[in-house]
Amino acid sequence: MVHALEQEDLFAGRCILVNGPVIVGAGPSGLAVGAGLKQQGVPFVILDRANCIASLWQNRTYDRLKLHLPRQFCELPYFPFPQHFPEYPTKYQFVSYIESYAKNFEINPRFNESVHSAKYDETCGLWRVKTVFRDGSVTEYICRWLVVATGENAEKVVPEFEGLENFGGHVMHACDYKTGEAYEGKNVLVVGCGNSGMEVSLDLCHHTASPSMVVRSSVHVLPREILGKSTFELGVSLMKWLSIDVVDKILLVAARLLLGNIEKYGLKRPSIGPLQLKNTQGKTPVLDIGALQKIRSGEIKIVPGINKFSQGKVEFVNGEILEIDCVILATGYCSNVPSWLKENDFFSKEGLPKSPFPNGWKGKAGLYAVGFTRRGLSGASLDAIKVSHDIGKIWKEEIKQKNQSVAVAVACHRRSKLPF
């Protein structure tokens, strides 16, 4: 095996043989796989570049964040939310739930280890996962199974804008935004009109800032609840009996009745329905929690796409020029899988499984993916169960075969000692 693993690479740093899968990512997806493997009796190692579990939730979310969906759709496998939690838990409650989850299943990830590369060695039939610790030390993990659980939101997306380097004001991504306290009385440009852009703009209003939100493309805005019932839950229930097109029409009619005509405020709806758009393109509809009221009142100003920036100003594609103090980029996130996984068949160049849900969880040669369904925590949980069961089945079959081999060997040994 030493020759197959190339001696000069093998001994460049520590080498650890893992008697089970390596899971890359200690977020909800990776922890859910770990919990499933614990129940299957399969050993594993979880690696994460951050210094804590669920680092996206702990380090890269704003203070006022709450789960957009009711808690029953956000539970991880085998461990319900505490009964005293509200229907829409806060980010702090969700983090405490995740920490309890890891403690309950005795999951102890290895932190501060960034995966530099992962490739399948066909000669020996094993995965080689090379990591770099914060002090620069290198470790290579050798394993039979590799579970990619870094998810769809591993890296922030920062678009390039003409003249932004000359703007002179404060520019940050929404992942670094915590609260609007520091923006009191300031004119803030929020680039992006998804759930993050809407909620950041709303939070800025609550701290007496003046946000202008860039709406470049069409967007679905739905009420978070319809007649006291979660809009998402209603959609899921209706999908059991009706086609997705019909359910989309019902949701849009309800949205029009409850929210009015949002297009007159500069929010153009897509031609494809919200559920169909989510399924085909992964674009999540905005679930309104108060931003639309601020848009109606003019406290949140809707502006078109950006043409260029200049000193303290921004020019839009319609020629309008606006003086601003700060820019917050609510421009989303993307997968980072192509930067480290040396494999071209299973993942696309965007870092998502080429096979759509529900078939994007298993690749070849022991490769698995969790957290790429574009269906949030519920989709990640479904894939985590499949992955842990699949690995557990193989593990148990091999244990059974080994036990049978041992039994045969013992029987033969005893027979050889008989006096006849």
Phi, psi and chi 1 to 4 in degrees:
 res  aa     phi    psi   chi1   chi2   chi3   chi4
   1 MET       -  -30.8 -178.5 -177.8  -66.9      -
   2 VAL   -59.2  -43.0  170.4      -      -      -
   3 HIS   -66.4  -39.0  -67.6  -68.5      -      -
   4 ALA   -65.0  -30.0      -      -      -      -
   5 LEU   -94.9   10.4  -65.1  176.4      -      -
   6 GLU    60.3  102.0  -58.6  173.6   14.4      -
   7 GLN   -56.9  -38.5  -65.7 -174.1   48.1      -
   8 GLU   -66.7  -31.1   67.9  -86.1   15.6      -
   9 ASP   -79.4  -39.9  -70.1  -21.6      -      -
  10 LEU   -59.3  -37.9 -178.2   61.5      -      -
  11 PHE  -104.6   17.9  -62.3  107.2      -      -
  12 ALA   -71.2  -21.9      -      -      -      -
  13 GLY  -157.9 -160.0      -      -      -      -
  14 ARG   -70.0  148.3  -74.1 -162.8  -49.6  158.0
  15 CYS  -126.5  125.5 -177.2      -      -      -
  16 ILE  -123.1  123.9  -61.9  175.5      -      -
  17 LEU   -90.3  118.0 -178.1   62.0      -      -
  18 VAL   -96.1  123.0  179.5      -      -      -
  19 ASN   -86.4   62.4 -170.5   23.5      -      -
  20 GLY   154.7 -167.0      -      -      -      -
  21 PRO   -80.8  154.1   27.0  -33.2      -      -
  22 VAL   -99.7  128.4  164.7      -      -      -
  23 ILE  -108.9  122.5  -58.3  169.2      -      -
  24 VAL   -97.8  111.4 -176.6      -      -      -
  25 GLY   117.9  121.1      -      -      -      -
  26 ALA  -108.4   34.3      -      -      -      -
  27 GLY   -86.9 -169.0      -      -      -      -
  28 PRO   -54.2  -38.1  -28.4   36.2      -      -
  29 SER   -64.8  -49.9  -62.4      -      -      -
  30 GLY   -64.4  -40.1      -      -      -      -
  31 LEU   -65.7  -37.3  -63.6  176.9      -      -
  32 ALA   -65.0  -39.3      -      -      -      -
  33 VAL   -64.6  -43.8  175.7      -      -      -
  34 GLY   -59.6  -41.1      -      -      -      -
  35 ALA   -63.2  -41.9      -      -      -      -
  36 GLY   -64.4  -40.8      -      -      -      -
  37 LEU   -68.2  -34.7  -68.2  173.4      -      -
  38 LYS   -58.4  -42.8  -79.7  -83.3 -174.2  176.0
  39 GLN   -69.8  -24.3  -64.5 -161.0  -28.1      -
  40 GLN   -87.9   -7.6  -60.3  -73.4  -33.9      -
  41 GLY    76.4   24.0      -      -      -      -
  42 VAL  -100.9  126.2 -179.0      -      -      -
  43 PRO   -73.4  155.0   26.8  -34.0      -      -
  44 PHE  -159.4  167.9   58.9   88.4      -      -
  45 VAL  -129.5  131.0  168.4      -      -      -
  46 ILE  -107.7  129.2  -63.0 -177.1      -      -
  47 LEU  -113.6  142.5  -54.7  172.1      -      -
  48 ASP  -149.6  140.5 -160.4  -75.2      -      -
  49 ARG   -75.0  -21.2   62.3 -176.7  177.1  179.7
  50 ALA   -83.6 -178.6      -      -      -      -
  51 ASN  -104.1   13.3   61.5   -5.2      -      -
  52 CYS  -159.4  166.4   61.5      -      -      -
  53 ILE   -75.5  154.8   60.9  172.9      -      -
  54 ALA    48.7   51.0      -      -      -      -
  55 SER   -62.9  -30.3   61.8      -      -      -
  56 LEU   -59.3  -44.5  174.7   64.9      -      -
  57 TRP   -72.2  -39.4  -73.5   86.7      -      -
  58 GLN   -79.0  -38.3  -62.8 -149.3   53.5      -
  59 ASN  -111.3  -16.1  -58.8  -28.5      -      -
  60 ARG  -128.8   33.2  -65.7 -171.9  -74.0  163.2
  61 THR  -131.7  153.9   50.3      -      -      -
  62 TYR   -80.4  157.3   38.6   91.5      -      -
  63 ASP   -63.0  -35.6  -68.0  -14.5      -      -
  64 ARG   -83.1    1.4   65.1  169.4  -73.8  118.3
  65 LEU   -61.4  135.3  176.6   65.2      -      -
  66 LYS  -127.8  158.7  -68.1 -175.9  178.3 -178.8
  67 LEU   -59.7  137.1  -65.1 -179.6      -      -
  68 HIS   -79.0  -20.1  -67.2  134.2      -      -
  69 LEU  -114.4  155.7  -54.5 -179.5      -      -
  70 PRO   -56.7  151.6  -25.2   34.5      -      -
  71 ARG   -60.2  -28.9   66.1 -175.3 -169.5 -171.4
  72 GLN   -66.0  -19.8   65.8  -95.2   31.8      -
  73 PHE   -92.7    0.6  -64.0  103.2      -      -
  74 CYS  -121.0    5.5  -58.3      -      -      -
  75 GLU   -73.8  146.2  -71.7 -179.9  -15.6      -
  76 LEU   -89.5  160.6  -61.5 -174.7      -      -
  77 PRO   -59.3  140.8  -24.0   33.6      -      -
  78 TYR    71.0   11.2  -34.8  112.8      -      -
  79 PHE  -155.0   99.2 -165.1   76.6      -      -
  80 PRO   -75.2  162.5   27.5  -34.5      -      -
  81 PHE   -66.6  152.1  -83.2  104.1      -      -
  82 PRO   -59.2  143.4  -23.9   33.7      -      -
  83 GLN   -62.6  -27.6  -74.7  -61.7  -46.1      -
  84 HIS   -81.1   -5.6   67.1  -86.1      -      -
  85 PHE   -68.1  146.1  -87.7   27.8      -      -
  86 PRO   -71.1  171.6   26.7  -35.3      -      -
  87 GLU   -62.6  -34.8 -173.7  172.5   15.2      -
  88 TYR  -117.9   88.2  -60.3   94.9      -      -
  89 PRO   -61.3  150.2  -23.6   34.7      -      -
  90 THR   -74.6  169.6   67.4      -      -      -
  91 LYS   -63.2  -35.2   96.1  168.0 -170.2  179.1
  92 TYR   -68.9  -37.8  -59.4  104.5      -      -
  93 GLN   -67.5  -38.5  -70.2  171.4  -37.3      -
  94 PHE   -67.1  -40.7 -176.7   72.2      -      -
  95 VAL   -62.3  -41.9  167.8      -      -      -
  96 SER   -64.1  -35.8   71.3      -      -      -
  97 TYR   -64.4  -44.2  165.0   74.2      -      -
  98 ILE   -63.4  -41.5  -70.4  -68.8      -      -
  99 GLU   -65.0  -39.6  -70.8  175.3  -21.9      -
 100 SER   -65.6  -35.5  -61.7      -      -      -
 101 TYR   -61.4  -49.6 -170.3   87.2      -      -
 102 ALA   -63.1  -39.9      -      -      -      -
 103 LYS   -67.6  -41.9 -176.7  177.5 -179.6 -179.9
 104 ASN   -60.4  -41.1 -179.9   76.5      -      -
 105 PHE   -96.1    7.7  -66.4  103.8      -      -
 106 GLU    53.3   50.6  -61.0  179.8  -24.3      -
 107 ILE   -97.9  123.2  -60.5  172.6      -      -
 108 ASN  -126.2   87.4  -60.9  -63.7      -      -
 109 PRO   -64.5  161.4  -18.9   32.2      -      -
 110 ARG   -98.8  111.5  -59.0 -170.9 -179.5 -167.0
 111 PHE   -91.4  167.7  -63.2  118.3      -      -
 112 ASN    61.9   24.8  -60.0  -46.5      -      -
 113 GLU  -117.2  110.8  -78.2 -164.1   67.8      -
 114 SER   -93.2  127.0 -179.5      -      -      -
 115 VAL   -73.1  116.5  174.8      -      -      -
 116 HIS   -83.4  -39.7  178.5  -94.9      -      -
 117 SER  -160.0  153.3   66.8      -      -      -
 118 ALA  -142.5  124.1      -      -      -      -
 119 LYS  -144.0  152.4   60.8 -177.5  177.7  179.8
 120 TYR   -92.3  125.3 -176.3   70.6      -      -
 121 ASP   -93.1  102.9 -167.8  -46.1      -      -
 122 GLU   -66.3  -26.0  -65.1 -174.4    2.8      -
 123 THR   -64.0  -44.3  -53.4      -      -      -
 124 CYS  -105.0   -5.5   61.8      -      -      -
 125 GLY    70.3   34.8      -      -      -      -
 126 LEU  -135.1  157.7  -63.9  169.6      -      -
 127 TRP   -89.7  142.2  -76.2   91.8      -      -
 128 ARG  -117.5  113.0  -56.3  171.6   58.0 -177.2
 129 VAL  -112.7  112.2 -176.7      -      -      -
 130 LYS  -101.9  127.7 -167.2  170.0  -67.2 -174.7
 131 THR  -120.4  156.4   68.5      -      -      -
 132 VAL  -122.9  122.8  179.2      -      -      -
 133 PHE   -80.1  164.9 -160.0   70.0      -      -
 134 ARG   -62.0  -26.2  -74.8 -165.6  173.5  179.1
 135 ASP   -85.5    4.6   63.1    4.4      -      -
 136 GLY    93.8   -7.6      -      -      -      -
 137 SER   -70.1  148.3   59.6      -      -      -
 138 VAL  -112.8  137.8  177.1      -      -      -
 139 THR  -131.6  141.0  -59.2      -      -      -
 140 GLU  -118.0  123.9 -173.0  169.3   47.9      -
 141 TYR   -99.4  130.3  -65.3   86.6      -      -
 142 ILE  -108.0  122.8  -49.5  -61.0      -      -
 143 CYS  -147.7  163.1   57.4      -      -      -
 144 ARG   -87.7  -33.0 -178.8  171.2  168.7 -172.1
 145 TRP  -122.0  141.3  -62.5  -71.4      -      -
 146 LEU  -124.1  123.7  175.9   65.9      -      -
 147 VAL  -110.5  114.6 -178.9      -      -      -
 148 VAL   -87.8  110.9 -180.0      -      -      -
 149 ALA  -127.9   29.8      -      -      -      -
 150 THR   -79.2  -17.7   47.7      -      -      -
 151 GLY    79.0  179.7      -      -      -      -
 152 GLU   -81.7  -14.2  -55.0  153.9  -12.6      -
 153 ASN  -118.0   40.0  -58.3  -41.7      -      -
 154 ALA   -75.3  -32.6      -      -      -      -
 155 GLU  -129.5  143.1  -58.1  -69.9  -14.8      -
 156 LYS   -74.0  146.6   60.4 -174.6  177.9 -176.4
 157 VAL   -98.4  121.2  173.2      -      -      -
 158 VAL  -121.7   99.1 -178.9      -      -      -
 159 PRO   -68.0  159.5  -12.6   26.7      -      -
 160 GLU   -95.1  136.1  -67.7 -174.9    0.1      -
 161 PHE  -128.2  137.5  -64.5  102.6      -      -
 162 GLU   -61.1  130.4 -178.0 -176.8  -14.3      -
 163 GLY    80.4    1.7      -      -      -      -
 164 LEU   -62.6  -32.2 -173.6   58.1      -      -
 165 GLU   -67.1  -18.3   67.7  -81.9    5.2      -
 166 ASN   -98.8    1.4  -58.6  -40.6      -      -
 167 PHE   -62.0  -45.9  167.8   59.0      -      -
 168 GLY    88.7  -18.7      -      -      -      -
 169 GLY   -92.5 -177.8      -      -      -      -
 170 HIS   -77.4  130.3 -177.6   60.2      -      -
 171 VAL  -125.2  130.5 -180.0      -      -      -
 172 MET  -148.7  158.0   68.5 -173.6  -56.3      -
 173 HIS   -86.7  152.7 -168.5  -86.3      -      -
 174 ALA   -59.5  -22.9      -      -      -      -
 175 CYS   -66.9  -18.8   68.9      -      -      -
 176 ASP   -99.5   -2.8  -61.6  -47.1      -      -
 177 TYR   -82.2  131.9  177.8   90.5      -      -
 178 LYS  -113.6  -49.6  -61.1  -59.4  178.1 -174.3
 179 THR  -154.4  159.2  174.1      -      -      -
 180 GLY   -86.9    8.3      -      -      -      -
 181 GLU   -55.6  -40.3  -71.6 -179.7    0.9      -
 182 ALA   -77.9   -3.9      -      -      -      -
 183 TYR  -108.2   12.0  -60.5   90.5      -      -
 184 GLU   -55.4  125.4 -177.0  177.6  -11.2      -
 185 GLY    77.5    5.2      -      -      -      -
 186 LYS  -101.5  153.1  -66.2 -174.6  176.9 -179.0
 187 ASN   -90.0  115.2  -64.1  -40.3      -      -
 188 VAL  -117.0  129.8 -175.0      -      -      -
 189 LEU   -95.6  118.5 -176.3   70.3      -      -
 190 VAL  -102.5  116.1  179.2      -      -      -
 191 VAL   -95.9  107.7 -176.6      -      -      -
 192 GLY   124.6  139.8      -      -      -      -
 193 CYS  -125.7   26.8   59.1      -      -      -
 194 GLY   -80.2 -164.3      -      -      -      -
 195 ASN   -59.7  -40.1  -80.8  -63.2      -      -
 196 SER   -66.3  -46.1  -67.5      -      -      -
 197 GLY   -60.5  -42.4      -      -      -      -
 198 MET   -64.4  -45.3  -71.2  -80.6 -169.6      -
 199 GLU   -73.3  -36.0  -69.2 -164.9   29.4      -
 200 VAL   -63.9  -43.4  166.9      -      -      -
 201 SER   -61.4  -41.8  -62.4      -      -      -
 202 LEU   -63.6  -42.8  179.1   60.5      -      -
 203 ASP   -64.1  -38.0 -169.6   56.6      -      -
 204 LEU   -62.7  -39.5  -72.1  166.8      -      -
 205 CYS   -61.5  -39.7  -75.7      -      -      -
 206 HIS   -66.8  -18.5  -71.7  163.9      -      -
 207 HIS  -109.3   26.8  -70.0   89.7      -      -
 208 THR    54.5   33.8   64.3      -      -      -
 209 ALA   -91.0  172.5      -      -      -      -
 210 SER  -119.4   90.9  -61.6      -      -      -
 211 PRO   -84.4  141.7   29.5  -31.8      -      -
 212 SER  -118.5  125.9  -63.8      -      -      -
 213 MET  -108.0  124.6 -174.2  169.1   62.0      -
 214 VAL   -77.5  120.5  174.3      -      -      -
 215 VAL  -117.9   97.6  179.1      -      -      -
 216 ARG   -89.4  -35.7 -170.5 -177.2   62.6  175.4
 217 SER  -123.7  179.8   55.2      -      -      -
 218 SER   -74.7  156.6   55.7      -      -      -
 219 VAL  -152.2  140.2   58.4      -      -      -
 220 HIS   -89.9  127.7  -81.2  -62.5      -      -
 221 VAL  -117.2  120.7 -179.3      -      -      -
 222 LEU  -120.4  151.3  -57.4  176.1      -      -
 223 PRO   -67.0  144.9   23.7  -32.1      -      -
 224 ARG   -64.6  -30.4 -173.9  170.8   69.3  172.3
 225 GLU  -133.8  147.8  -66.0 -177.2  -18.6      -
 226 ILE  -124.4  116.1  -63.7  175.3      -      -
 227 LEU    54.9   41.5  -59.8  176.9      -      -
 228 GLY    80.4    2.5      -      -      -      -
 229 LYS  -116.9  138.8 -168.2 -179.2 -177.0   78.9
 230 SER   -52.6  131.6  158.8      -      -      -
 231 THR   -60.4  -40.0  -60.3      -      -      -
 232 PHE   -64.1  -45.1  178.3   80.7      -      -
 233 GLU   -63.1  -39.7 -174.5  177.1   -0.2      -
 234 LEU   -62.3  -44.4  178.5   62.6      -      -
 235 GLY   -61.5  -43.8      -      -      -      -
 236 VAL   -61.2  -42.6  169.9      -      -      -
 237 SER   -64.8  -44.2  -60.7      -      -      -
 238 LEU   -66.7  -30.8  -68.3  173.7      -      -
 239 MET   -64.7  -19.3  -73.8  -80.5  -71.9      -
 240 LYS   -70.7  -22.5  -64.1  176.9 -177.9  177.7
 241 TRP  -119.1  -23.9  -48.1  101.0      -      -
 242 LEU  -124.6  160.7  -56.4  170.1      -      -
 243 SER   -71.5  160.9   69.3      -      -      -
 244 ILE   -63.8  -33.8 -169.0  169.4      -      -
 245 ASP   -64.1  -42.1  -69.1  -20.5      -      -
 246 VAL   -67.7  -42.3  173.6      -      -      -
 247 VAL   -63.2  -41.8  175.4      -      -      -
 248 ASP   -57.7  -43.3  -91.7  -19.1      -      -
 249 LYS   -64.1  -39.9  -70.7  176.9 -178.6  177.4
 250 ILE   -63.4  -44.7  -67.2  173.1      -      -
 251 LEU   -64.4  -39.0  -66.3 -179.8      -      -
 252 LEU   -70.2  -36.9  -70.3  174.7      -      -
 253 VAL   -64.3  -44.6  168.3      -      -      -
 254 ALA   -62.0  -40.6      -      -      -      -
 255 ALA   -64.3  -39.5      -      -      -      -
 256 ARG   -65.1  -40.2  179.7   63.5 -178.6 -103.2
 257 LEU   -68.5  -38.9  -69.1  172.9      -      -
 258 LEU   -88.0  -34.4  -66.8  171.9      -      -
 259 LEU  -105.7  -15.3  -57.6  179.4      -      -
 260 GLY    82.2 -168.3      -      -      -      -
 261 ASN   -85.4  101.4  179.5   15.2      -      -
 262 ILE   -77.6  -14.6   66.8  171.0      -      -
 263 GLU   -68.4  -25.2  -65.0 -159.2    3.2      -
 264 LYS   -72.9   -9.6   65.8 -179.3 -179.2  179.9
 265 TYR   -99.6    4.7  -57.1  110.5      -      -
 266 GLY    97.4    9.7      -      -      -      -
 267 LEU  -106.0   97.7  -61.4  169.9      -      -
 268 LYS   -86.1  131.8 -176.4 -179.9  178.4 -178.0
 269 ARG   -81.2  144.2  -71.9 -162.4 -176.8  -83.1
 270 PRO   -66.4  158.5  -18.2   31.1      -      -
 271 SER   -75.0  -24.3   56.1      -      -      -
 272 ILE   -89.9  142.0  -56.4  174.4      -      -
 273 GLY   -63.2  160.4      -      -      -      -
 274 PRO   -62.2  -42.3   19.1  -30.7      -      -
 275 LEU   -71.9  -41.0  -61.8 -177.7      -      -
 276 GLN   -64.1  -39.6 -173.3   68.5   30.1      -
 277 LEU   -65.5  -39.3 -167.5   64.5      -      -
 278 LYS   -64.6  -42.1  175.7   65.9  173.9  172.6
 279 ASN   -69.6  -38.7  -77.0   -9.2      -      -
 280 THR   -89.9  -35.1   57.3      -      -      -
 281 GLN  -121.1   -3.1  -60.2 -179.4   30.5      -
 282 GLY    73.0   14.0      -      -      -      -
 283 LYS   -87.6  117.8  -67.0 -176.3  178.0 -179.9
 284 THR   -82.7  132.3  -56.6      -      -      -
 285 PRO   -68.0  152.2   23.7  -32.9      -      -
 286 VAL   -77.9  127.7  171.0      -      -      -
 287 LEU   -99.7  107.8  -63.9  176.2      -      -
 288 ASP   -71.5  131.4 -179.5   54.8      -      -
 289 ILE  -124.6   19.9   58.8  170.5      -      -
 290 GLY   136.1  -12.5      -      -      -      -
 291 ALA   -66.2  -34.9      -      -      -      -
 292 LEU   -63.8  -36.5 -164.0   56.9      -      -
 293 GLN   -63.2  -38.6 -179.0 -178.9  -11.7      -
 294 LYS   -69.1  -31.4  -60.2  -65.6 -175.7 -178.7
 295 ILE   -68.7  -42.9  -68.3  171.7      -      -
 296 ARG   -60.8  -40.2  -71.6 -164.8 -164.0   97.6
 297 SER   -78.5  -10.6   67.7      -      -      -
 298 GLY    88.7   -0.2      -      -      -      -
 299 GLU   -69.2  -30.1  -67.0  175.1   74.9      -
 300 ILE  -109.1  117.5  -62.2  175.9      -      -
 301 LYS   -92.0  132.1 -177.8 -179.6  179.2 -178.9
 302 ILE   -92.1  128.4  -59.7  -61.9      -      -
 303 VAL  -127.7  156.0  -66.9      -      -      -
 304 PRO   -80.4 -169.6   29.7  -34.9      -      -
 305 GLY   -61.7  157.7      -      -      -      -
 306 ILE   -87.9  134.3  -63.2  167.4      -      -
 307 ASN   -91.9  -54.6 -176.5   28.7      -      -
 308 LYS  -165.1  162.4   63.5 -179.8  178.9  179.6
 309 PHE  -105.7  157.0  -73.7   90.4      -      -
 310 SER  -145.5 -175.7   57.5      -      -      -
 311 GLN   -57.3  107.6 -178.5   69.3   39.5      -
 312 GLY    69.4   11.6      -      -      -      -
 313 LYS  -139.7  161.6  -61.9  177.3 -178.4  179.0
 314 VAL  -135.0  137.0   59.7      -      -      -
 315 GLU  -109.2  132.0  179.1 -175.6  -46.4      -
 316 PHE   -96.1  170.5  -58.6  110.0      -      -
 317 VAL   -65.9  -19.4  -68.6      -      -      -
 318 ASN   -89.4    4.4   62.7   -3.2      -      -
 319 GLY    92.5  -12.1      -      -      -      -
 320 GLU   -65.9  141.3  179.4 -173.7   -4.5      -
 321 ILE  -118.4  134.0  -64.1  176.6      -      -
 322 LEU  -128.2  132.7 -176.4   67.6      -      -
 323 GLU   -82.7  129.4  -68.1 -172.0   -0.4      -
 324 ILE  -137.0  157.7   53.0  173.2      -      -
 325 ASP  -101.9  -33.7  -58.8  -56.3      -      -
 326 CYS  -143.1  159.8  -43.8      -      -      -
 327 VAL  -130.1  129.1  177.2      -      -      -
 328 ILE  -118.5  120.8  -62.2  175.1      -      -
 329 LEU   -92.1   97.9  -58.5  171.5      -      -
 330 ALA   -94.1   58.5      -      -      -      -
 331 THR  -102.6   13.0   44.4      -      -      -
 332 GLY    86.4 -168.3      -      -      -      -
 333 TYR  -137.1  169.7  -58.1   85.9      -      -
 334 CYS  -148.4  168.2   65.0      -      -      -
 335 SER   -76.1  149.4  166.0      -      -      -
 336 ASN  -112.1   11.0   67.3    1.2      -      -
 337 VAL   -55.5  -43.2  172.9      -      -      -
 338 PRO   -60.5  -20.2  -24.5   35.6      -      -
 339 SER   -76.6  -17.6   68.6      -      -      -
 340 TRP  -133.0  -24.6   57.3  -91.2      -      -
 341 LEU   -86.8  115.2 -177.2   61.8      -      -
 342 LYS   -88.6   75.2  -49.2  -55.0  176.8 -174.2
 343 GLU  -156.6  139.2 -178.6  -86.2  -18.1      -
 344 ASN  -119.8   -6.9  -63.6  -43.6      -      -
 345 ASP   -90.8  -40.8  -65.1  -29.8      -      -
 346 PHE   -86.5  -42.6 -173.1   65.9      -      -
 347 PHE   -99.2  146.7  -77.6   89.8      -      -
 348 SER   -79.7  174.6   68.1      -      -      -
 349 LYS   -67.2  -18.4   62.5 -179.4 -179.1  179.9
 350 GLU   -84.4   -3.4  -71.2   79.9   23.4      -
 351 GLY    83.7   24.6      -      -      -      -
 352 LEU  -119.9  149.3  -58.6  173.4      -      -
 353 PRO   -57.4  137.0  -26.7   36.4      -      -
 354 LYS   -68.2  -33.0  -66.9  179.0 -179.3  177.5
 355 SER   -82.2  127.1  -62.0      -      -      -
 356 PRO   -71.5  163.6   27.2  -34.4      -      -
 357 PHE   -54.8  136.7  179.6   83.1      -      -
 358 PRO  -100.1   23.6   35.8  -34.0      -      -
 359 ASN  -107.4   11.4  -58.6  -46.5      -      -
 360 GLY   -96.8   25.6      -      -      -      -
 361 TRP  -102.4  -17.6   61.7  -82.7      -      -
 362 LYS  -132.4  127.7 -176.7  177.1 -178.4  179.4
 363 GLY  -109.0 -154.0      -      -      -      -
 364 LYS   -98.5  161.9  -61.5  177.5 -179.0  177.5
 365 ALA    58.3   35.2      -      -      -      -
 366 GLY    80.2   22.5      -      -      -      -
 367 LEU   -96.5  131.7  177.6   65.1      -      -
 368 TYR  -131.6  158.0  -63.5   90.9      -      -
 369 ALA  -136.5  135.3      -      -      -      -
 370 VAL  -136.6  134.4  178.9      -      -      -
 371 GLY    97.1   19.8      -      -      -      -
 372 PHE  -122.5   23.9  -62.0   89.0      -      -
 373 THR   -84.4  -12.3   63.3      -      -      -
 374 ARG    61.8   25.9  -66.9  177.4  170.3  175.7
 375 ARG  -127.7   28.7  -75.8  165.7  171.9   76.3
 376 GLY    63.3 -152.8      -      -      -      -
 377 LEU   -68.5  -32.2  -68.1  164.7      -      -
 378 SER   -66.5  -40.7   60.0      -      -      -
 379 GLY   -66.1  -40.4      -      -      -      -
 380 ALA   -62.4  -40.5      -      -      -      -
 381 SER   -64.4  -42.1  -65.6      -      -      -
 382 LEU   -60.4  -45.3  -70.3  172.6      -      -
 383 ASP   -67.3  -37.7  -81.1   -5.0      -      -
 384 ALA   -61.8  -40.2      -      -      -      -
 385 ILE   -63.7  -44.7  -67.0  170.6      -      -
 386 LYS   -61.0  -45.6  -67.5  177.1 -174.9  175.9
 387 VAL   -64.8  -48.6  169.3      -      -      -
 388 SER   -64.0  -38.1   58.2      -      -      -
 389 HIS   -68.0  -39.0  -77.3 -176.8      -      -
 390 ASP   -65.5  -47.6 -162.9   61.6      -      -
 391 ILE   -66.2  -41.1  -65.3  175.2      -      -
 392 GLY   -62.3  -37.1      -      -      -      -
 393 LYS   -63.6  -46.2 -179.1 -180.0  177.8 -177.6
 394 ILE   -63.4  -43.4  -60.8  170.7      -      -
 395 TRP   -59.1  -47.6  178.1  -91.1      -      -
 396 LYS   -67.3  -37.4  -70.3  176.1 -179.7  177.1
 397 GLU   -63.6  -40.6  -72.4  176.5   -7.6      -
 398 GLU   -70.8  -37.3  -67.9 -175.2   -9.3      -
 399 ILE   -62.4  -41.6  -67.5  -66.1      -      -
 400 LYS   -63.0  -43.3 -177.7  178.6  178.7 -178.6
 401 GLN   -64.4  -40.1  -68.8  174.4    0.5      -
 402 LYS   -64.9  -41.1  -73.0  178.4 -177.4  177.8
 403 ASN   -65.1  -38.7  -69.7  -21.6      -      -
 404 GLN   -65.6  -40.5  -70.4  174.7  -17.0      -
 405 SER   -63.2  -41.7  -61.9      -      -      -
 406 VAL   -63.8  -41.6  170.3      -      -      -
 407 ALA   -62.9  -42.5      -      -      -      -
 408 VAL   -63.5  -42.7  170.7      -      -      -
 409 ALA   -63.3  -40.5      -      -      -      -
 410 VAL   -66.5  -42.3  169.8      -      -      -
 411 ALA   -62.4  -42.6      -      -      -      -
 412 CYS   -64.8  -38.3  -68.8      -      -      -
 413 HIS   -64.9  -41.8  178.6   68.1      -      -
 414 ARG   -66.6  -39.5  -71.5  175.3  177.0  171.5
 415 ARG   -64.4  -35.4 -158.1  172.4  -66.2  165.3
 416 SER   -67.7  -19.4   66.4      -      -      -
 417 LYS   -92.6   -3.6  -70.3 -171.4  175.5 -176.1
 418 LEU   -67.3  145.9  -67.1  175.8      -      -
 419 PRO   -79.7    9.9   28.2  -35.0      -      -
 420 PHE  -138.5      -   49.7   83.6      -      -
